[in-house]
Amino acid sequence: MSLDSDVIVDRRRIRRKLTFWRLVAGLVTIAAIVTFGAIATTRGPAVLTPSGSIARVNIEGLIRSDQQRVQALERLEKSSHAAVIVHINSPGGTTAGSEQLHEALVRLKAKKPLVVVVEGLAASGGYIAAMAADHIVARQSSLVGSIGVLFQFPNFTELMKTVGVKVEEVKSSPLKAAPNGFEPTSPEARAALDALVKDSYAWFRGLVKERRRMDDALLEKVADGRVFTGRQAVELKLVDQLGDEKAAVAWLVAEKKIKSDLPVRDYKLNPQFGDLTFLRAAATIAFDALGLSSIARQIEQAGVAQAVDQLSLDGMLALWRPAAPN
């Protein structure tokens, strides 16, 4: 009986030691993941990319000001990539955010050959970003253009009358915080907004005229807010060529003397901890070491974590948005 008790005690001691060393191994692995992930996030994805390649940058969805994106493009300037292909699929966004992205791409173009490929859409602010390149490639059915600016705001005046709610305010001058959506927009407030829109629109038109080398007649034709197909956009000088990434690479080879055998590799503008495959694998090993195999399997199956981006677009918009169906 005493012997059985000793065996049980020994087994428990061994199990505790095994659990302890599993925990130590897991903590060491996680610490290594965090350290390397911090380095990768600080120095950018270029530290993980072999030299002698073409960087593929993706601009998708709504565009707004993003300092992390600017810093990532600045790191790309200093990287060993030979050239950059920017894929754009965006309806635009805020005018300021689109301007910021355009200027960051112009600075990048000064350091490395850069060409833009329009995927499904490069409208309004998306087209502002595309104009940073000296050469724009679009698919035949891509939508390009929407040269214009808008200022949108909801007005709840009639709704508030219905529910019997009134908002009172004290302000320093009639145009302070106007329009506010809680009262009818005054002619003075509407005139002030109209001046803002016209000023930003003049800037947008001037950018198109300069970057795309258009005369006034052609500018008037394309700058009425419409979008055009890729086929139409070539004729209107909004884009330079029909094609895809292969056409962009061919242009880089022919015009910028880039080697034809260079691979095209993704360059992430906002690297996330879970986006790095080897880090995900290391995390799986760590959870395995801790005996949490079920969580490890979930990590393997989940892949890249999908974050829900709650975008609020405030201020002047350079945005193309088709009307919602009735």
C-alpha distance (Angstrom), angle and dihedral (degrees) to the residues before:
residue distance angle dihedral
M1 . . .
S2 3.84 . .
L3 3.80 89.5 .
D4 3.80 91.8 53.8
S5 3.80 90.3 50.5
D6 3.80 91.0 51.5
V7 3.82 91.2 50.4
I8 3.80 90.9 50.3
V9 3.81 91.4 49.2
D10 3.81 91.3 48.3
R11 3.78 91.9 49.9
R12 3.78 91.6 50.2
R13 3.80 90.3 49.0
I14 3.81 91.2 50.5
R15 3.81 91.0 47.1
R16 3.82 90.9 51.6
K17 3.80 91.3 49.2
L18 3.80 91.3 48.4
T19 3.81 90.8 49.9
F20 3.82 90.2 48.3
W21 3.80 93.8 52.3
R22 3.79 91.0 44.5
L23 3.78 87.9 54.4
V24 3.81 92.0 47.9
A25 3.82 91.6 48.7
G26 3.78 90.9 48.6
L27 3.81 93.6 48.7
V28 3.81 92.0 48.0
T29 3.80 91.2 49.9
I30 3.80 92.6 47.3
A31 3.82 90.4 47.9
A32 3.80 89.6 52.7
I33 3.80 90.5 48.8
V34 3.81 92.4 50.6
T35 3.82 92.8 46.5
F36 3.78 94.9 48.2
G37 3.80 91.6 41.3
A38 3.79 90.3 53.3
I39 3.80 90.5 50.7
A40 3.79 91.3 48.4
T41 3.79 92.3 48.0
T42 3.82 93.1 46.6
R43 3.77 97.6 44.6
G44 3.77 95.5 33.5
P45 3.79 133.3 -126.7
A46 3.81 91.2 -62.9
V47 3.83 88.9 83.6
L48 3.80 87.9 65.0
T49 3.79 96.6 45.2
P50 3.80 124.0 90.3
S51 3.78 116.4 -122.2
G52 3.78 122.1 -106.7
S53 3.79 101.0 50.1
I54 3.80 142.1 111.3
A55 3.81 115.5 -108.9
R56 3.80 118.0 -129.7
V57 3.81 112.2 -152.3
N58 3.82 121.2 -171.6
I59 3.81 122.4 -152.6
E60 3.80 108.4 -173.0
G61 3.78 138.2 164.9
L62 3.78 127.9 -2.8
I63 3.79 116.8 -3.1
R64 3.78 121.4 -139.3
S65 3.81 134.4 152.2
D66 3.80 110.1 -61.3
Q67 3.79 120.8 173.2
Q68 3.82 92.5 -174.3
R69 3.81 89.0 58.8
V70 3.81 90.7 50.7
Q71 3.81 91.1 50.3
A72 3.81 91.2 48.7
L73 3.82 90.4 52.8
E74 3.81 89.3 48.9
R75 3.80 89.3 53.8
L76 3.78 88.7 49.9
E77 3.82 88.4 56.1
K78 3.81 88.7 61.4
S79 3.80 96.7 41.0
S80 3.81 128.0 103.4
H81 3.81 93.6 -111.2
A82 3.79 111.1 126.9
A83 3.83 96.4 -147.0
V84 3.80 143.0 -9.8
I85 3.81 133.3 -122.0
V86 3.80 113.2 -165.3
H87 3.80 115.4 -158.5
I88 3.81 112.0 -158.6
N89 3.79 126.3 -165.0
S90 3.79 105.1 159.1
P91 3.81 140.3 125.7
G92 3.82 88.8 -150.4
G93 3.78 127.5 -112.2
T94 3.79 134.6 -157.9
T95 3.79 116.9 6.7
A96 3.80 91.6 -131.8
G97 3.81 92.9 49.6
S98 3.80 91.6 48.5
E99 3.80 90.7 49.1
Q100 3.79 90.5 49.8
L101 3.80 91.5 51.7
H102 3.82 92.1 46.0
E103 3.81 92.1 52.9
A104 3.82 92.5 46.9
L105 3.82 90.2 52.1
V106 3.82 91.3 47.4
R107 3.82 89.7 54.6
L108 3.80 89.5 48.1
K109 3.81 91.1 49.7
A110 3.81 89.3 55.4
K111 3.82 88.3 62.2
K112 3.81 102.7 34.6
P113 3.81 136.4 22.3
L114 3.80 107.4 -96.1
V115 3.79 132.8 -168.4
V116 3.81 129.4 178.0
V117 3.80 125.8 -138.2
V118 3.81 115.5 -162.5
E119 3.77 109.9 -147.1
G120 3.80 115.4 -178.4
L121 3.79 99.7 -27.8
A122 3.81 142.4 8.5
A123 3.78 102.5 169.5
S124 3.78 131.8 156.9
G125 3.84 106.1 -33.8
G126 3.80 88.8 14.4
Y127 3.80 88.5 58.2
I128 3.82 90.7 47.0
A129 3.80 87.1 59.2
A130 3.82 92.2 45.8
M131 3.80 92.2 54.6
A132 3.80 90.0 67.3
A133 3.82 87.5 79.6
D134 3.79 125.3 78.8
H135 3.80 89.4 -140.5
I136 3.82 127.6 39.6
V137 3.80 122.5 -168.3
A138 3.81 120.7 -167.3
R139 3.75 136.5 178.7
Q140 3.80 116.8 -112.6
S141 3.79 92.1 -109.8
S142 3.81 97.0 39.7
L143 3.80 117.1 120.6
V144 3.79 115.3 -126.5
G145 3.79 135.4 175.1
S146 3.82 128.6 25.4
I147 3.79 89.9 164.1
G148 3.77 103.0 -169.8
V149 3.79 146.7 85.5
L150 3.80 132.6 -123.1
F151 3.77 139.8 -174.5
Q152 3.80 114.4 -151.4
F153 3.79 129.5 -172.6
P154 3.80 133.6 161.5
N155 3.78 120.2 -119.2
F156 3.82 116.3 -151.4
T157 3.81 97.1 178.4
E158 3.83 97.3 116.2
L159 3.80 92.7 41.1
M160 3.80 91.4 52.1
K161 3.80 90.6 50.5
T162 3.81 88.7 53.6
V163 3.81 95.0 51.2
G164 3.80 93.3 38.4
V165 3.79 99.2 -117.4
K166 3.79 123.8 142.1
V167 3.81 125.9 -172.2
E168 3.77 115.0 -148.3
E169 3.79 123.6 -164.0
V170 3.76 143.9 173.6
K171 3.80 115.5 -147.6
S172 3.76 137.6 172.2
S173 3.80 97.3 -121.9
P174 3.83 138.3 5.5
L175 3.83 94.2 -104.3
K176 3.80 95.9 47.9
A177 3.85 108.9 121.0
A178 3.80 90.8 -6.7
P179 2.95 125.5 -172.4
N180 3.78 97.4 34.1
G181 3.81 101.7 164.8
F182 3.81 93.3 -125.1
E183 3.79 97.1 86.7
P184 3.80 136.3 30.9
T185 3.80 112.2 -77.5
S186 3.77 110.0 -105.5
P187 3.82 121.0 -132.0
E188 3.81 88.6 -114.6
A189 3.82 92.5 53.7
R190 3.79 91.7 46.2
A191 3.81 90.6 50.1
A192 3.82 90.7 50.9
L193 3.80 91.1 51.4
D194 3.78 90.8 46.3
A195 3.81 89.4 55.4
L196 3.81 90.7 51.8
V197 3.79 92.8 49.8
K198 3.81 93.4 46.7
D199 3.81 92.2 49.4
S200 3.82 93.4 50.9
Y201 3.80 90.4 43.6
A202 3.82 90.3 53.5
W203 3.81 89.0 52.6
F204 3.83 91.1 49.4
R205 3.82 92.1 49.1
G206 3.78 91.6 47.9
L207 3.79 90.6 51.9
V208 3.81 91.5 51.4
K209 3.82 91.8 47.6
E210 3.81 92.7 49.6
R211 3.79 100.6 40.1
R212 3.81 96.7 40.6
R213 3.82 95.5 36.8
M214 3.80 95.2 -127.6
D215 3.77 129.9 166.9
D216 3.80 119.9 -130.7
A217 3.81 94.1 -100.2
L218 3.80 94.0 55.5
L219 3.80 91.6 41.9
E220 3.80 90.7 56.1
K221 3.79 89.2 51.7
V222 3.80 96.6 53.1
A223 3.82 101.7 32.7
D224 3.80 100.5 70.4
G225 3.81 95.3 99.4
R226 3.81 98.0 -96.6
V227 3.78 125.4 132.3
F228 3.80 120.6 -132.7
T229 3.79 133.5 -156.2
G230 3.77 118.3 -110.2
R231 3.80 89.5 -104.8
Q232 3.80 91.3 53.7
A233 3.80 92.3 42.4
V234 3.81 92.1 59.0
E235 3.79 90.8 55.4
L236 3.79 90.7 47.3
K237 3.83 93.7 48.6
L238 3.80 92.5 -118.1
V239 3.81 88.9 121.5
D240 3.80 131.7 20.4
Q241 3.79 105.6 -142.4
L242 3.78 144.6 8.6
G243 3.79 116.6 -122.1
D244 3.77 145.3 73.0
E245 3.80 138.8 -94.8
K246 3.81 91.7 -53.7
A247 3.80 89.1 58.2
A248 3.80 89.4 49.8
V249 3.80 91.6 51.7
A250 3.80 90.6 47.9
W251 3.81 89.7 53.3
L252 3.80 91.3 50.4
V253 3.81 90.0 50.6
A254 3.80 94.4 47.0
E255 3.80 100.7 38.7
K256 3.80 105.4 25.3
K257 3.83 99.2 32.5
I258 3.80 93.4 -122.5
K259 3.82 113.5 164.9
S260 3.79 110.7 -97.1
D261 3.81 94.6 -137.8
L262 3.80 97.5 58.0
P263 3.81 113.6 121.9
V264 3.80 120.6 -125.9
R265 3.80 111.5 -125.9
D266 3.81 130.4 -172.6
Y267 3.80 116.6 -107.4
K268 3.80 112.4 -164.3
L269 3.79 115.6 -144.9
N270 3.81 94.0 -159.7
P271 3.82 107.4 30.5
Q272 3.75 111.5 -160.8
F273 3.79 125.8 -157.6
G274 3.81 92.8 -117.1
D275 3.80 94.2 45.7
L276 3.81 93.6 75.6
T277 3.78 109.2 89.6
F278 3.78 96.5 -155.3
L279 3.81 90.6 51.1
R280 3.80 90.0 52.0
A281 3.79 89.2 51.0
A282 3.80 90.9 49.6
A283 3.80 90.4 49.9
T284 3.82 88.6 52.1
I285 3.81 90.3 53.7
A286 3.80 90.5 48.3
F287 3.80 93.2 53.4
D288 3.80 89.8 45.7
A289 3.80 89.5 53.4
L290 3.78 89.2 52.9
G291 3.79 90.2 52.2
L292 3.82 92.2 -111.2
S293 3.78 95.2 126.9
S294 3.80 95.4 152.5
I295 3.81 91.1 58.6
A296 3.80 89.6 46.2
R297 3.80 90.7 55.0
Q298 3.81 90.7 49.6
I299 3.82 90.1 53.3
E300 3.80 90.5 51.4
Q301 3.79 92.4 49.4
A302 3.81 97.2 41.7
G303 3.80 96.9 57.1
V304 3.78 115.3 -179.4
A305 3.77 113.4 15.3
Q306 3.78 112.6 -116.8
A307 3.80 113.7 -138.3
V308 3.77 121.2 -161.3
D309 3.80 108.2 -126.4
Q310 3.79 112.3 -150.5
L311 3.77 102.7 -157.7
S312 3.78 121.4 -166.8
L313 3.77 112.8 -175.5
D314 3.77 111.9 -156.7
G315 3.79 130.7 177.3
M316 3.79 127.7 10.6
L317 3.80 114.2 2.5
A318 3.77 131.3 -150.3
L319 3.78 93.2 -170.5
W320 3.78 138.5 138.3
R321 3.77 114.6 -152.5
P322 3.82 122.8 164.3
A323 3.79 115.4 -131.0
A324 3.79 114.5 -92.6
P325 3.82 115.9 -110.1
N326 3.80 116.9 -100.7
